[in-house]
């Protein structure tokens, strides 16, 4: 959910801090007041294109910051525009592309000049699957597709091995023999390098060890332990100190013994350094040939053993792999067929529900259909993609929703789709701009009702010019433009919290003037909306 939007020096906005709440957030204001600037600022935080021409005159840069609540934690998206563009996510450098990717999971923007998430076929397909309760079938297709891809890769590897012929197999056996002869172990080179460092300094290490042993032979700790133990017999309060000194004396003795064994090992094999150097040379050669690390060499050894093991009965292995691939393909086609059937049923139901919504939104004669377009090859998301089709007027052909020209019509279509799919839609915040274009009267009331209903499931932000829609607001934000301290116009945003302030704004929206009659009608609209 969008909690707050902070804007500084963006176009006519000198500085603004807009707080949003759950439910339906309405932005109103006179024509030219700057309502679109607030939506533009939000778009910038979500990775929309921006440039230095959007910076307020006289300022070096513009800053927009959106604060979201996501997964119970705060998430901050920020953009700076100026001589260079800067993007940040939670204070860390990011790119506009990263903002867009993250923004797709946070906000859906619907308006004539915005990026429409629902115009993307993949998004439409996912929404249809969620609406139809087919997400489990979709997951089954993805799992079956992964299994089929793996089985096909296995067949391909074996066929490549068969095509290489005897000479290639002999070369592979030679490589495997070299790796087996080397008898490499994980991290052996690191262990030997440490041992080599010790061997190179064995004389100095032996001397230091002996110095430590000589110091420990002083038995000062043992004498102290004996003295305190005798004292504890006279004063039991010293028992704890006596026990601790006994432990120290025992630990000193153990350390001295270990140091003695360490020194003996250093002296016992004077040729060990030469053996270590020789072994490391072998390991370095292996690493150069097989991937640069012992781990990659071990991986290659295992791979060669598997492949050459398969050549013992290569034809049988290929036949078994082909059978496995055929089974995986059959499973994939069965899973994809189940998903296709679920999508057909969901498309039929969604078309009917959306058609009813469009009629209620005063788009009489409009048609909405969902076409299932087969794709060339079954993929992780199935054998087809959904494409939402729309016709605004009787007699006009259906066209992909992405080609709908009217911003107002498109916003209402989006509203209808979002309304019927509200329970399945996982985007927390929906933004509608121009949703009221070309409507009024009862149609505006119907739009308001649907926006209010959406607000019970999502956070909804709407820019509107209609008092009927504004009456349904949970949070009413007024955008105003007035002269600033320097005489230049600036845009400000404030929330209207009292019924009287809301009524005055609705009165202005209805008649252009705030008269007693208009205010009375505005109160009536609010009462009607509440009912």
C-alpha atoms as one frame of an Amber mdcrd trajectory, in Angstrom:
protein
   0.000   0.000   0.000   1.177   3.525  -0.804   1.600   5.375   2.490   3.159
   8.647   1.416   4.371  10.559  -1.632   6.970  13.306  -1.217   7.628  15.718
  -4.062  10.137  18.539  -4.292  10.744  20.917  -7.210   8.805  18.900  -9.771
   7.226  21.248 -12.329   4.891  23.496 -10.283   5.277  21.527  -7.057   7.788
  23.317  -4.838   7.356  20.888  -1.974   4.486  18.566  -1.122   3.962  15.658
   1.218   0.839  13.640   0.408  -0.358  10.903   2.759  -2.651   8.159   1.497
  -4.768   5.731   3.450  -6.488   2.399   2.873  -9.633   2.246   0.789 -10.658
   4.844  -1.795  -8.415   7.940  -2.083  -9.899  10.709  -4.289  -7.874  13.584
  -5.750  -9.925  16.566  -6.896  -9.222  20.168  -7.816  -9.932  22.765 -10.422
  -8.873  22.203 -14.015  -5.164  22.981 -14.262  -4.622  22.729 -10.509  -1.967
  20.066 -10.949  -3.804  16.816 -10.174  -1.945  15.086 -12.985   1.365  16.155
 -11.428   0.661  13.963  -8.412   0.045  10.957 -10.668   3.151  11.889 -12.683
   5.204  11.980  -9.481   3.967   8.530  -8.503   4.756   7.277 -12.010   8.326
   8.533 -11.679   8.822   6.604  -8.435   7.662   3.517 -10.327  10.294   3.932
 -13.059   8.501   6.057 -15.681  10.614   8.106 -18.070  11.715  11.446 -16.672
  13.995  14.272 -17.694  15.533  17.570 -16.652  12.666  19.465 -18.354  10.414
  18.373 -15.453  12.560  20.180 -12.862  10.938  23.317 -11.407  12.383  26.499
 -12.869  15.241  27.776 -10.717  15.936  24.440  -9.014  18.901  22.140  -9.674
  16.954  18.908  -9.443  13.552  17.420  -8.718  13.024  14.683  -6.166  10.099
  12.279  -5.822   9.837   9.612  -3.158   7.172   6.990  -2.659   6.904   5.201
   0.689   5.083   1.874   0.514   4.108  -0.693   3.080   5.066  -4.092   1.709
   5.094  -7.330   3.680   4.754  -5.429   6.949   7.862  -3.315   6.295   8.464
   0.101   4.755   9.764   0.231   1.187  11.086   3.513  -0.227  11.379   4.188
  -3.983  13.101   7.419  -4.985  13.943   9.322  -8.160  16.033  12.426  -8.748
  15.864  14.337 -12.031  18.356  16.952 -13.121  21.644  16.943 -14.944  21.659
  13.240 -14.244  18.909  10.875 -13.189  19.289   8.888  -9.970  17.107   6.038
  -8.716  17.196   4.395  -5.303  15.425   1.531  -3.544  15.586   1.796   0.250
  18.504   4.190  -0.145  20.527   1.840  -2.338  21.387   2.803  -5.933  19.056
   1.286  -8.510  17.969   1.827 -12.108  14.592   2.922 -13.503  14.268  -0.605
 -14.906  14.574  -2.033 -11.390  11.983   0.470 -10.161   9.623  -0.625 -12.931
  10.109  -4.304 -12.126   9.398  -3.691  -8.448   6.584  -1.266  -9.215   4.686
  -3.908 -11.186   4.125  -5.803  -7.949   3.003  -2.688  -6.063   0.820  -0.485
  -8.272  -1.339  -0.731 -11.394  -1.668   2.631 -13.164  -4.674   3.121 -15.432
  -4.915   6.312 -17.445  -4.508   7.605 -20.961  -0.802   8.333 -20.705   0.265
   5.708 -18.198   1.828   2.284 -18.519  -1.019  -0.249 -18.397  -0.036  -3.478
 -16.705  -3.226  -5.120 -17.921  -2.406  -4.447 -21.571   0.341  -7.047 -21.376
  -0.774 -10.505 -22.553   1.173 -12.295 -19.831  -0.549 -10.198 -17.174  -3.940
 -10.800 -18.771  -3.278 -14.549 -18.816  -2.195 -14.587 -15.180  -5.265 -12.574
 -14.165  -7.537 -14.992 -16.039  -5.891 -17.975 -14.316  -6.297 -16.363 -10.913
  -9.925 -15.440 -11.668 -10.679 -19.002 -12.766  -8.953 -20.613  -9.787  -6.497
 -22.274 -12.172  -3.223 -21.326 -10.496  -2.649 -24.928  -9.345  -3.128 -26.188
 -12.915  -0.729 -23.482 -14.096   1.876 -24.588 -11.520   1.420 -28.213 -12.671
   2.135 -27.152 -16.267   5.291 -25.318 -15.159   6.525 -28.403 -13.263   5.719
 -30.729 -16.191   7.445 -28.358 -18.599  10.609 -28.349 -16.455  10.600 -32.165
 -16.352  10.157 -32.369 -20.127  12.988 -29.891 -20.753  15.294 -31.911 -18.477
  14.365 -35.199 -20.198  14.928 -33.673 -23.642  18.339 -32.372 -22.544  19.302
 -35.868 -21.373  18.399 -37.350 -24.765  20.345 -34.607 -26.514  23.478 -35.248
 -24.426  23.371 -38.978 -25.118  22.808 -38.445 -28.826  25.743 -36.056 -28.942
  27.860 -38.648 -27.185  26.820 -41.282 -29.711  27.604 -38.970 -32.639  31.077
 -38.192 -31.336  32.210 -41.706 -32.093  34.925 -43.914 -30.755  37.719 -41.337
 -30.978  35.811 -38.872 -28.781  35.084 -41.599 -26.250  38.758 -42.534 -26.113
  39.655 -38.914 -25.437  37.058 -38.777 -22.659  38.504 -41.979 -21.145  41.982
 -40.439 -21.247  40.667 -37.375 -19.383  38.895 -39.547 -16.838  42.023 -41.661
 -16.265  44.027 -38.507 -15.601  41.460 -37.269 -13.104  41.199 -40.634 -11.376
  44.977 -40.982 -11.171  45.231 -37.526  -9.599  42.858 -38.757  -6.841  41.815
 -35.203  -6.000  39.830 -34.316  -2.910  37.766 -31.178  -2.226  39.852 -28.290
  -0.799  43.020 -30.410  -0.888  44.978 -27.539  -2.451  44.003 -25.152   0.374
  45.051 -27.677   3.016  48.374 -28.337   1.321  49.068 -24.617   0.891  48.670
 -24.145   4.628  50.910 -27.121   5.329  53.525 -25.806   2.871  53.640 -22.479
   4.733  54.309 -24.397   7.958  56.972 -26.582   6.336  58.826 -23.556   4.959
  59.114 -22.122   8.484  59.536 -25.393  10.339  62.777 -24.395  12.099  61.306
 -21.156  13.439  58.056 -22.887  14.399  59.981 -25.624  16.223  61.977 -23.013
  18.176  58.866 -21.034  19.151  57.117 -24.210  20.198  60.050 -25.227  22.362
  60.124 -21.767  23.950  56.470 -22.180  24.867  57.100 -25.671  26.293  60.029
 -24.392  28.377  57.827 -21.618  29.783  55.075 -24.075  30.645  57.581 -26.356
  32.419  58.000 -23.626  35.011  54.936 -25.128  36.691  54.038 -21.741  38.197
  50.376 -22.462  37.646  50.674 -25.908  39.280  52.395 -24.382  42.336  49.736
 -21.676  42.557  47.001 -24.312  42.319  48.580 -26.349  45.128  48.908 -23.273
  47.366  45.326 -22.120  46.864  44.054 -25.672  47.318  45.790 -25.777  50.728
  44.340 -22.349  51.562  40.870 -23.566  50.625  41.158 -26.244  53.290  41.443
 -23.418  55.813  38.913 -21.086  54.133  36.299 -22.800  51.914  35.580 -19.490
  50.213  38.694 -20.104  48.103  37.400 -23.429  46.757  36.240 -21.893  43.483
  39.619 -20.261  42.817  41.389 -23.536  43.666  39.246 -25.438  41.156  39.897
 -22.884  38.448  43.668 -23.017  39.013  43.568 -26.834  38.923  41.835 -26.578
  35.553  44.462 -24.113  34.319  47.257 -26.404  35.438  45.687 -29.347  33.619
  45.102 -27.226  30.483  48.757 -26.024  30.548  49.952 -29.610  30.728  47.759
 -30.580  27.773  48.977 -27.635  25.683  52.611 -28.506  26.438  52.014 -32.099
  25.288  50.364 -30.965  22.066  53.185 -28.522  21.324  55.682 -31.325  21.906
  53.902 -33.592  19.404  53.689 -30.671  16.932  57.448 -30.082  17.175  58.210
 -33.796  16.714  56.067 -33.881  13.571  57.959 -30.935  12.114  61.257 -32.681
  12.615  60.133 -36.173  11.647  59.875 -35.701   7.859  62.388 -33.226   6.459
  61.361 -34.190   2.879  57.720 -33.268   3.413  58.111 -29.805   1.806  59.327
 -31.333  -1.431  56.384 -33.760  -1.458  53.924 -30.919  -0.857  55.380 -28.827
  -3.686  55.175 -31.806  -6.027  51.546 -32.533  -5.134  50.528 -28.876  -5.520
  52.144 -28.833  -8.971  49.976 -31.806  -9.968  46.860 -30.123  -8.614  47.664
 -26.853 -10.400  47.931 -28.745 -13.681  44.572 -30.394 -13.077  42.943 -27.045
 -12.268  44.303 -25.431 -15.457  42.823 -28.207 -17.590  39.482 -28.625 -15.869
  37.871 -25.334 -14.993  40.258 -23.516 -12.672  39.277 -25.131  -9.339  39.427
 -28.573  -7.773  35.643 -28.475  -7.386  35.171 -27.975 -11.140  37.651 -30.800
 -11.836  35.728 -33.114  -9.488  32.480 -32.118 -11.227  34.040 -32.934 -14.605
  35.300 -36.290 -13.327  31.791 -37.193 -12.157  30.293 -36.078 -15.467  32.746
 -38.136 -17.492  32.066 -41.184 -15.332  28.330 -40.827 -15.961  28.708 -40.327
 -19.698  31.224 -43.107 -20.197  29.131 -45.362 -17.993  26.265 -44.752 -20.369
  28.391 -45.734 -23.383  28.574 -49.297 -22.088  25.031 -49.631 -23.359  24.654
 -46.417 -25.287  21.804 -47.551 -27.484  19.895 -48.804 -24.460  20.558 -45.551
 -22.612  19.303 -43.478 -25.561  16.174 -45.621 -25.838  15.468 -45.275 -22.101
  16.002 -41.524 -22.248  13.692 -41.206 -25.265  11.017 -43.142 -23.417  11.424
 -40.855 -20.428  11.137 -37.806 -22.711   7.979 -39.170 -24.359   6.394 -39.776
 -20.962   7.322 -36.283 -19.815   5.873 -34.812 -23.014   2.615 -36.714 -22.537
   2.406 -35.467 -18.951   3.024 -31.904 -20.165   0.331 -32.107 -22.825  -2.156
 -33.554 -20.309  -1.416 -30.783 -17.801  -1.622 -28.113 -20.514  -4.949 -29.517
 -21.728  -6.403 -29.305 -18.206  -5.239 -25.694 -17.962  -6.719 -24.847 -21.366
 -10.115 -26.238 -20.316  -9.993 -24.252 -17.080  -9.125 -21.099 -19.032 -12.015
 -21.575 -21.442 -14.470 -21.824 -18.575 -12.919 -18.847 -16.786 -12.926 -16.758
 -19.989 -16.639 -17.432 -20.533 -17.512 -16.462 -16.958 -15.288 -13.386 -16.961
 -16.723 -12.154 -20.284 -20.272 -12.306 -18.918 -19.349 -10.622 -15.632 -17.355
  -7.873 -17.377 -20.171  -7.261 -19.883 -22.579  -6.660 -17.008 -20.127  -4.254
 -15.402 -19.622  -2.347 -18.667 -23.358  -1.893 -19.030 -23.548  -0.562 -15.491
 -20.711   1.830 -16.316 -22.800   3.234 -19.173 -20.804   1.654 -21.980 -23.970
   0.344 -23.624 -23.288  -1.563 -26.793 -19.678  -2.190 -25.836 -18.379  -5.730
 -26.163 -15.658  -7.485 -24.216 -14.231 -10.891 -25.024 -11.204 -12.945 -24.067
  -9.444 -14.722 -26.918  -7.174 -17.663 -26.148  -4.306 -17.497 -28.642  -2.417
 -20.783 -29.166   1.348 -20.472 -29.043   3.807 -22.395 -31.216   5.082 -24.582
 -28.386   3.756 -25.338 -24.926   5.613 -23.214 -22.412   5.751 -23.012 -18.619
   2.482 -21.042 -18.629   0.573 -23.349 -20.955  -0.387 -23.826 -24.581  -1.962
 -20.410 -25.133  -2.051 -16.831 -23.973  -5.093 -14.736 -23.130  -5.811 -11.574
 -25.104  -8.580  -9.260 -23.930 -10.611  -7.803 -26.814 -12.889  -4.742 -26.780
 -15.289  -2.874 -29.010 -16.679   0.447 -27.770 -19.635   0.735 -30.168 -22.065
  -1.577 -31.946 -20.863  -2.532 -35.391 -17.198  -1.898 -34.626 -14.909  -4.934
 -34.701 -13.339  -6.290 -31.584  -9.711  -5.204 -31.153  -7.032  -6.015 -28.619
  -7.483  -3.936 -25.501  -4.046  -2.426 -26.099  -5.418  -0.614 -29.183  -8.313
   1.123 -27.421  -7.752   4.825 -28.092 -10.012   6.570 -25.566  -8.435   7.062
 -22.163 -11.822   7.317 -20.470 -13.157   4.174 -22.112  -9.981   2.307 -21.336
 -10.100   3.357 -17.692 -13.701   2.154 -17.397 -12.878  -1.155 -19.071 -10.011
  -1.549 -16.618 -12.379  -0.708 -13.781 -14.822  -3.386 -14.966 -12.048  -5.991
 -15.221 -10.636  -5.043 -11.841 -14.107  -5.209 -10.296 -14.898  -8.725 -11.533
 -11.382  -9.931 -10.734 -10.943  -8.077  -7.456 -10.654 -11.221  -5.341  -8.004
 -12.694  -7.644  -5.970  -9.517  -8.248  -2.876  -9.457  -6.026  -1.746  -5.867
  -6.726  -2.228  -3.862  -3.519  -2.693  -0.404  -5.091  -4.764   0.603  -8.140
  -4.623   4.075  -9.700  -7.341   5.349 -12.079  -6.968   8.581 -14.050  -9.704
   9.792 -16.425 -12.063   7.036 -15.266 -14.904   9.595 -15.373 -14.192  10.947
 -18.859 -17.415  11.490 -20.816 -19.863  10.333 -18.124 -22.182  11.901 -15.575
 -25.392  11.351 -13.695 -26.212   7.745 -12.837 -23.147   6.454 -14.693 -20.943
   8.473 -12.359 -22.741   6.970  -9.355 -22.155   3.479 -10.750 -18.460   4.233
 -11.231 -18.270   5.526  -7.663 -19.966   2.399  -6.311 -17.457   0.159  -8.087
 -14.491   2.194  -6.965 -15.772   2.033  -3.394 -16.177  -1.747  -3.695 -12.623
  -2.064  -5.035 -11.449  -0.004  -2.090 -12.622  -2.742   0.262 -10.082  -5.139
  -1.308  -7.329  -2.811  -2.522  -6.013   0.662  -1.969  -7.507   2.768  -4.788
  -6.321   6.209  -5.978  -8.597   8.120  -8.345  -8.342  11.501 -10.053 -11.888
  12.711 -10.696 -13.865  15.770 -11.806 -17.240  14.445 -10.673 -18.885  15.199
  -7.348 -20.876  11.949  -7.487 -17.634   9.928  -7.460 -15.990  12.178  -4.857
 -18.878  11.414  -2.476 -17.626   7.836  -2.082 -14.136   8.799  -0.887 -12.584
   7.320   2.218  -9.878   9.972   1.906 -10.533  13.162  -0.081  -7.382  15.004
  -1.219  -7.721  18.509  -2.645  -5.087  19.693  -5.129  -4.747  23.486  -5.289
  -2.622  25.946  -7.241  -1.882  29.337  -5.697   0.867  32.008  -5.770   3.885
  31.114  -3.672   6.218  33.331  -1.669   8.124  34.278  -4.833   4.920  35.128
  -6.693   5.050  32.002  -8.842   2.225  29.490  -8.754   2.818  26.362  -6.679
   0.778  23.193  -6.273  -0.245  21.983  -2.818  -2.247  18.971  -1.609  -4.308
  18.726   1.565  -6.795  16.190   2.880 -10.354  17.335   3.511 -11.315  15.750
   6.828 -14.638  17.415   7.686 -17.979  16.869   5.974 -18.311  20.620   5.525
 -14.985  20.966   3.672 -15.874  17.990   1.491 -19.299  19.438   0.779 -17.814
  22.783  -0.306 -15.434  21.024  -2.707 -18.240  18.885  -4.162 -20.349  22.035
  -4.541 -17.537  23.655  -6.530 -17.238  20.537  -8.684 -20.971  20.588  -9.476
 -21.573  24.265 -10.166 -18.264  26.055 -10.217 -19.442  28.173  -7.296 -19.971
  27.449  -3.623 -23.603  28.451  -3.039 -25.926  27.378  -0.280 -27.996  25.380
  -2.746 -24.909  23.640  -4.137 -23.659  22.824  -0.635 -27.045  21.361   0.272
 -26.940  19.160  -2.837 -23.362  18.139  -1.969 -24.521  16.954   1.463 -27.298
  14.999  -0.237 -24.758  13.276  -2.474 -22.687  12.282   0.551 -25.751  10.903
   2.332 -26.749   8.956  -0.781 -23.231   7.521  -1.103 -23.212   6.464   2.538
 -26.548   4.729   2.105
